[in-house]
Amino acid sequence: MSVSRRRTTQRVVARVMSLVLIALVAIACGTSGSSKVAALVGLQTVNAQPSASLAAGTTASPSTSTPSTSTPSTSTPSPTASPSGSDAEDAFTVQAQMVDVIKKVNPDVVLIETDAGLGSGVIYDNKGDIVTNAHVVGTSTTFKVTLSNGKSYTGTLVGSYTPDDVAVVRINASGLTPAVFGDSSKLQVGDVVLAMGNPLGLQSSVTEGIVSALSRQVSEPSGNTLPDVIQTSAAINPGNSGGALVDLQGEVVGIPTLAATDPQLGGSAPGIGFAISSNRAKVIADQLIATGHVTNSGRAYLGVSITDSAQGVLVAQITAGGPAAKAGIVAGDLILAVGGQSTPDSATLLQVVSKLHPGDTTQVQVQTSSGTKSTVTLTLGQLPG
């Protein structure tokens, strides 16, 4: 796929979300299908019109019959579908829970500005450390950081780790309340999540959706392959990067990072966004805060610089003493397969390696510049910080 760049004790699936909207239309508005009702979060509004997703809860229009010429009669309206009292109560409970979560987490999400653009960040601890994306900080070392209350501070770079697109910025401010980072390994597909950040500079904006998939490997435009990525239907737009993906317990379970693009039509692909898992973000952020560098990435490493060529993945440079060098791979070789999986291009190679671990022994099929093919066995190293 081309991309542009919980723990929860109560899991609410699409049926409950539909009930929320139905209850708001049927009870809060009490009007026809052309009326508008406020959406559950942020500045979104929805048209309360029948649609495929709400088909089970639409209100049937009363039917009228033509009176008989011999015996006058009155038509009997068809029964209308309306949520029961318990359904409405459940819907408003979910709505109230979302509002509470937004109030709780909103002060933990900040706006980060550089000379090149803007993004979002999440307050990580009471020392002023803020987690964001590496592509948000870019090559900058100082930043303007604006809190949700409008106060601005000068931020400095603590460290950045491009392979996982995670960075830490620090401000000198008192009274900060850090966000709670949850355990993303407990997420399940269908869990409701909120994406909080500053899309297009619109500070403290919120969108909602569900966890669509887990443990994705996604390639960034820079060529990085991100492991352990959460796919979500919550809208992620430019400026959301580095913000918070939050569950209904008010815990940060991911860092919104990418939005998908349609490779055929171009432009964004609605309903497909990606967030770095909170567990992965914590591993990297803790190391950056401690030393400014990542010394234990947990990611496999071949020790080569690669580029795409007409013949396949070309080894452009070898790291001296690295796994590939020890196995006899040299610059100018083509890497045809890793672990039995064909690697026709660099993006595929990066995805294959991202699923492996430091210390794993794997076979690499190579082709020399003379056209000779061979298979070598090597032990993967650890991707350095």
Phi, psi and omega per residue, in radians:
M1 nan 2.382 3.064
S2 -1.496 2.349 -3.133
V3 -2.273 2.512 3.063
S4 -1.640 0.744 2.965
R5 0.255 nan nan
R6 nan 2.199 -2.858
R7 -1.254 2.219 3.098
T8 -2.501 2.317 -3.138
T9 -1.510 -0.189 3.117
Q10 -2.260 1.944 -3.136
R11 -1.755 2.266 -3.076
V12 -2.039 2.130 -3.087
V13 -1.713 -3.121 -3.003
A14 -1.005 -0.546 -3.123
R15 -1.073 -0.734 -3.125
V16 -1.188 -0.683 3.111
M17 -1.063 -0.709 3.104
S18 -1.083 -0.711 -3.141
L19 -1.097 -0.603 3.098
V20 -1.036 -0.883 -3.116
L21 -1.145 -0.701 -3.129
I22 -1.091 -0.798 -3.101
A23 -1.121 -0.657 3.127
L24 -1.124 -0.681 3.135
V25 -1.236 -0.857 -2.989
A26 -1.304 -0.559 -3.029
I27 -1.880 -0.891 -3.076
A28 -1.196 -0.661 -3.099
C29 -1.675 -0.840 -3.132
G30 1.100 0.506 -3.091
T31 -2.120 -3.098 -3.081
S32 -1.288 3.052 -3.081
G33 -1.104 -0.219 -3.126
S34 -1.537 -0.083 -3.123
S35 -1.301 2.804 3.096
K36 -1.974 2.502 3.091
V37 -2.216 2.622 3.113
A38 -1.168 2.405 3.075
A39 -1.273 3.031 -2.998
L40 -1.229 -0.529 -3.040
V41 -2.439 2.825 2.993
G42 1.027 -2.539 -3.072
L43 -1.832 0.177 -3.101
Q44 -1.256 2.578 2.950
T45 -2.263 2.715 3.108
V46 -2.266 2.563 3.040
N47 -1.475 2.162 -3.121
A48 -1.419 1.186 3.111
Q49 -2.010 2.632 3.125
P50 -1.013 2.391 3.086
S51 -2.578 2.985 -3.106
A52 -1.037 -0.679 -3.080
S53 -1.263 -0.369 -3.130
L54 -1.941 0.263 -3.023
A55 -0.992 -0.638 -3.079
A56 -1.255 -0.229 -3.059
G57 -2.139 0.240 -3.132
T58 -1.327 2.724 -3.118
T59 -1.622 2.223 3.136
A60 -1.320 2.378 3.105
S61 -1.320 2.438 3.112
P62 -1.041 2.386 3.101
S63 -1.691 2.521 3.128
T64 -2.021 2.482 3.086
S65 -1.929 2.622 3.129
T66 -1.337 2.221 -3.112
P67 -1.068 2.493 3.101
S68 -1.200 2.510 3.136
T69 -1.235 -0.362 -3.104
S70 -1.696 -0.638 -3.107
T71 -2.290 1.880 3.133
P72 -1.027 2.466 3.089
S73 -2.580 2.822 3.095
T74 -1.943 2.508 -3.116
S75 -1.345 2.620 3.090
T76 -1.830 2.040 -3.107
P77 -1.062 2.531 3.034
S78 -1.157 2.558 3.131
P79 -1.085 2.455 3.140
T80 -1.667 2.513 3.115
A81 -1.516 2.081 3.123
S82 -2.413 2.585 -3.105
P83 -1.170 2.503 3.076
S84 -1.224 2.943 3.134
G85 -1.031 -0.700 -3.129
S86 -1.187 -0.656 3.110
D87 -1.115 -0.770 3.128
A88 -1.095 -0.705 3.136
E89 -1.117 -0.733 3.095
D90 -1.092 -0.695 -3.119
A91 -1.101 -0.816 -3.130
F92 -1.222 -0.466 3.055
T93 -1.146 -0.764 3.106
V94 -1.123 -0.740 3.130
Q95 -1.053 -0.795 -3.138
A96 -1.112 -0.633 3.129
Q97 -1.145 -0.718 3.097
M98 -1.088 -0.777 3.134
V99 -1.059 -0.749 3.125
D100 -1.089 -0.721 3.140
V101 -1.104 -0.768 -3.136
I102 -1.086 -0.770 3.116
K103 -1.091 -0.617 -3.111
K104 -1.266 -0.769 -2.980
V105 -1.609 -0.468 -3.064
N106 -0.890 -0.742 3.129
P107 -1.146 -0.255 -3.113
D108 -1.557 -0.119 -3.096
V109 -1.836 2.255 -3.047
V110 -2.083 2.875 3.049
L111 -1.772 2.237 3.125
I112 -2.010 2.186 -3.127
E113 -2.079 2.407 3.030
T114 -2.193 3.096 3.082
D115 -1.149 -0.402 -3.075
A116 -1.613 -0.317 -3.094
G117 2.880 -2.758 -3.098
L118 -2.476 2.802 3.103
G119 -2.774 -2.813 -3.079
S120 -2.159 2.948 3.082
G121 -2.703 2.881 -3.116
V122 -2.200 2.231 3.117
I123 -1.130 2.128 -2.988
Y124 -1.700 -0.619 3.128
D125 -2.611 3.059 -3.094
N126 -1.457 0.107 3.075
K127 -1.583 -0.073 3.127
G128 1.746 0.149 3.098
D129 -1.357 2.357 -3.078
I130 -2.216 2.209 3.107
V131 -1.561 2.388 3.102
T132 -2.623 -2.964 3.070
N133 -1.576 2.577 3.069
A134 -1.096 -0.603 -3.122
H135 -1.303 -0.246 3.035
V136 -1.296 -0.773 -3.125
V137 -1.355 -0.518 3.125
G138 1.006 -2.260 3.128
T139 -1.705 0.063 -3.113
S140 -1.303 2.682 3.074
T141 -2.108 -0.215 3.051
T142 -2.259 2.640 -2.992
F143 -2.555 2.785 2.923
K144 -1.740 2.088 -3.107
V145 -2.000 2.145 -3.118
T146 -1.993 2.183 3.115
L147 -1.377 2.959 -3.124
S148 -1.126 -0.382 3.120
N149 -1.491 0.050 3.086
G150 1.639 -0.185 3.133
K151 -1.288 2.404 -3.105
S152 -2.008 2.556 -3.136
Y153 -2.405 2.762 3.012
T154 -1.513 2.188 3.130
G155 -1.816 2.612 3.082
T156 -2.141 2.647 -3.104
L157 -1.347 2.205 3.030
V158 -1.525 -0.770 3.125
G159 3.122 2.787 -3.123
S160 -2.481 2.427 3.130
Y161 -2.220 1.698 -3.035
T162 -1.079 -0.702 -3.095
P163 -0.991 -0.544 3.095
D164 -1.863 0.062 3.111
D165 0.959 0.786 3.112
V166 -2.182 2.416 3.089
A167 -2.478 2.817 3.083
V168 -2.233 2.285 3.082
V169 -2.046 2.569 -3.120
R170 -2.169 2.412 3.026
I171 -2.117 2.735 3.090
N172 -1.762 1.616 -3.091
A173 -2.514 2.574 3.135
S174 -1.811 2.814 3.064
G175 1.306 0.323 3.136
L176 -1.351 2.437 3.057
T177 -1.959 1.928 -3.080
P178 -1.208 2.670 3.047
A179 -1.254 2.740 3.054
V180 -1.636 2.075 3.104
F181 -1.595 2.091 -3.094
G182 -1.512 -3.112 3.141
D183 -1.641 1.779 -3.066
S184 -1.206 -0.281 3.127
S185 -1.208 -0.251 -3.134
K186 -1.648 0.014 3.075
L187 -1.163 2.640 3.025
Q188 -2.283 2.609 3.070
V189 -1.041 2.260 -3.086
G190 1.854 -0.258 3.087
D191 -1.084 2.435 3.118
V192 -1.392 2.345 3.133
V193 -2.373 2.727 3.083
L194 -2.101 2.333 3.059
A195 -1.752 2.105 -3.062
M196 -2.105 2.296 -3.118
G197 3.128 -2.645 -3.024
N198 -2.286 1.054 -3.107
P199 -1.078 2.293 3.139
L200 0.973 0.437 3.130
G201 1.424 0.061 3.113
L202 -1.415 1.649 -2.966
Q203 -1.134 2.517 3.072
S204 1.060 0.704 3.086
S205 -1.543 2.663 -3.091
V206 -2.354 2.360 2.947
T207 -2.207 2.781 -3.103
E208 -2.218 2.709 3.113
G209 -3.018 -2.750 3.113
I210 -2.237 2.925 2.959
V211 -1.319 2.052 -3.075
S212 -1.577 -0.560 3.136
A213 -2.855 2.828 -3.099
L214 -2.231 2.780 3.043
S215 0.989 0.708 3.034
R216 -1.305 2.628 2.889
Q217 -1.922 2.062 -3.009
V218 -2.203 2.357 3.121
S219 -1.600 2.366 3.073
E220 -1.583 2.851 3.102
P221 -1.035 -0.470 3.138
S222 -1.270 -0.230 -3.114
G223 1.833 -0.205 3.083
N224 -1.150 2.546 2.982
T225 -1.947 2.091 -3.097
L226 -1.600 2.214 3.088
P227 -1.575 2.824 2.992
D228 0.948 0.904 -3.116
V229 -1.753 2.476 3.119
I230 -1.643 2.227 3.022
Q231 -1.641 2.359 -3.102
T232 -2.400 2.679 3.063
S233 -1.559 -0.110 3.077
A234 -1.142 2.336 -3.082
A235 -1.114 2.268 3.068
I236 -2.141 2.067 -3.059
N237 -2.125 2.900 3.099
P238 -0.929 2.232 -3.062
G239 1.849 -0.367 3.050
N240 -1.297 -0.409 -3.074
S241 -0.927 2.315 3.125
G242 1.546 -0.065 -3.116
G243 -1.419 -2.638 -3.026
A244 -2.115 2.281 2.901
L245 -1.772 2.066 -2.899
V246 -2.124 2.467 3.068
D247 -1.593 -3.135 -3.075
L248 -1.341 0.012 2.994
Q249 -1.655 0.003 -3.135
G250 1.395 0.356 3.137
E251 -1.825 2.427 3.098
V252 -1.300 2.098 -3.138
V253 -1.962 -0.064 3.132
G254 -2.929 2.873 3.078
I255 -2.021 1.844 -3.140
P256 -0.962 2.311 -2.976
T257 -2.340 -0.749 -2.984
L258 -2.362 2.649 2.933
A259 -2.098 2.463 -3.121
A260 -1.312 2.625 3.019
T261 -2.073 2.623 3.108
D262 -1.430 2.021 -3.074
P263 -1.180 -0.328 -3.123
Q264 -1.667 -0.830 -3.072
L265 -1.620 -0.313 -3.070
G266 1.367 2.971 -3.120
G267 1.343 3.081 -3.082
S268 -1.303 2.673 3.072
A269 -1.792 1.829 -3.039
P270 -1.007 2.461 3.044
G271 1.435 0.164 3.110
I272 -2.269 1.784 3.091
G273 -2.278 2.860 -3.071
F274 -2.324 2.493 3.134
A275 -2.335 2.406 3.038
I276 -1.188 2.334 -3.093
S277 -1.115 2.581 3.140
S278 -1.078 -0.617 3.138
N279 -1.114 -0.733 3.109
R280 -1.174 -0.737 3.141
A281 -1.077 -0.681 3.142
K282 -1.149 -0.729 -3.139
V283 -1.022 -0.784 -3.109
I284 -1.299 -0.786 -3.092
A285 -1.083 -0.719 -3.139
D286 -1.058 -0.688 3.132
Q287 -1.244 -0.688 3.113
L288 -1.110 -0.717 3.139
I289 -1.174 -0.655 -3.082
A290 -1.275 -0.751 -3.013
T291 -2.275 -0.174 -3.053
G292 1.471 -0.062 -3.113
H293 -2.409 2.890 3.049
V294 -1.829 2.040 -3.124
T295 -1.859 -0.256 -3.131
N296 -2.380 1.398 -3.048
S297 -1.318 -0.478 -3.071
G298 1.257 0.252 -3.100
R299 -2.012 2.460 -3.094
A300 -1.203 2.690 -3.000
Y301 -2.522 2.186 3.111
L302 -1.557 -0.527 -3.100
G303 1.449 0.655 3.113
V304 -2.360 2.662 2.910
S305 -1.832 2.282 -3.012
I306 -2.175 2.818 3.043
T307 -2.601 2.735 3.106
D308 -1.467 2.440 3.071
S309 -2.310 3.074 3.139
A310 -1.128 -0.439 -3.111
Q311 -1.609 -0.287 -3.111
G312 2.483 -2.653 -3.098
V313 -1.440 1.998 -3.080
L314 -1.700 2.292 3.054
V315 -1.374 1.939 -3.106
A316 -1.524 -0.567 -3.096
Q317 -2.677 2.572 3.128
I318 -1.992 2.382 3.043
T319 -1.436 2.109 -3.099
A320 -1.024 2.284 3.126
G321 1.370 0.038 -3.138
G322 -1.417 3.043 -3.108
P323 -0.980 -0.776 -3.116
A324 -1.157 -0.736 -3.141
A325 -1.083 -0.722 3.134
K326 -1.139 -0.484 -3.133
A327 -1.510 -0.063 3.098
G328 1.645 0.111 3.084
I329 -1.300 2.421 -3.106
V330 -2.235 2.841 3.071
A331 -1.039 2.389 -3.092
G332 1.771 -0.274 3.067
D333 -1.272 2.698 3.000
L334 -1.814 2.364 3.045
I335 -1.669 1.981 -3.043
L336 -1.632 -0.537 -3.101
A337 -2.806 2.657 3.052
V338 -2.305 2.183 3.133
G339 1.059 0.531 3.128
G340 1.466 -0.020 3.137
Q341 -1.801 2.221 -3.133
S342 -1.091 2.449 -3.138
T343 -2.215 1.364 -3.069
P344 -1.233 -0.353 3.133
D345 -2.550 2.945 -3.043
S346 -1.148 -0.606 3.136
A347 -1.090 -0.737 3.116
T348 -1.152 -0.742 3.125
L349 -1.034 -0.791 -3.136
L350 -1.096 -0.676 3.130
Q351 -1.169 -0.701 3.120
V352 -1.109 -0.814 -3.114
V353 -1.171 -0.566 -3.106
S354 -1.144 -0.337 3.131
K355 -1.533 -0.146 3.133
L356 -1.662 3.090 -3.051
H357 -2.311 2.666 3.068
P358 -0.978 2.376 -3.121
G359 1.633 -0.256 3.092
D360 -1.153 2.480 3.011
T361 -1.739 2.245 -3.092
T362 -2.469 2.802 3.107
Q363 -1.748 2.403 -3.139
V364 -2.150 2.133 3.093
Q365 -1.592 2.221 -3.096
V366 -2.226 2.795 3.045
Q367 -2.259 2.195 -3.120
T368 -1.330 2.964 -3.141
S369 -1.097 -0.370 3.109
S370 -1.489 -0.090 3.108
G371 1.718 -0.022 3.135
T372 -1.340 2.299 3.127
K373 -1.796 2.499 3.098
S374 -2.686 2.858 3.100
T375 -2.121 2.224 3.128
V376 -2.020 2.682 3.093
T377 -1.903 2.280 3.140
L378 -2.410 2.772 3.062
T379 -1.798 2.127 -3.069
L380 -1.180 2.462 3.056
G381 -1.622 -2.921 3.140
Q382 -1.920 2.237 -3.103
L383 -1.044 2.123 -3.083
P384 -1.319 2.821 3.096
G385 -1.568 nan nan
